[in-house]
Amino acid sequence: MYIGMLMRARFILILMALMLLCAATSGKEYTADYWFQKGNEFFDNGSVEIAIDCYNKSVELDSTNKSVWLNKGLAFANLENIMNP
């Protein structure tokens, strides 16, 4: 009986931890700057297509950032060079 209670308590604690984790991540909103920085990271790592997707998301959130547009253009130019050497 004691073991059964411990297992239920452990299960409840694990369930509560998962609920807290889900609540913490679901409320997180990503900003245009976040997507811009992610795009730069992917671009620097050679993942140009993913970088372009990140830049697109950044532009959707804030189309006034000139650096995003510049890096997006550079990524497309880099992609063109990769596709047509």
Secondary structure, DSSP 8 states (H G I E B T S, - for coil): -HHHHHHHHHHHHHHHHHHHHHHHHHT----HHHHHHHHHHHHHTT-HHHHHHHHHHHHHH-TT-HHHHHHHHHHHHHHHHHH--
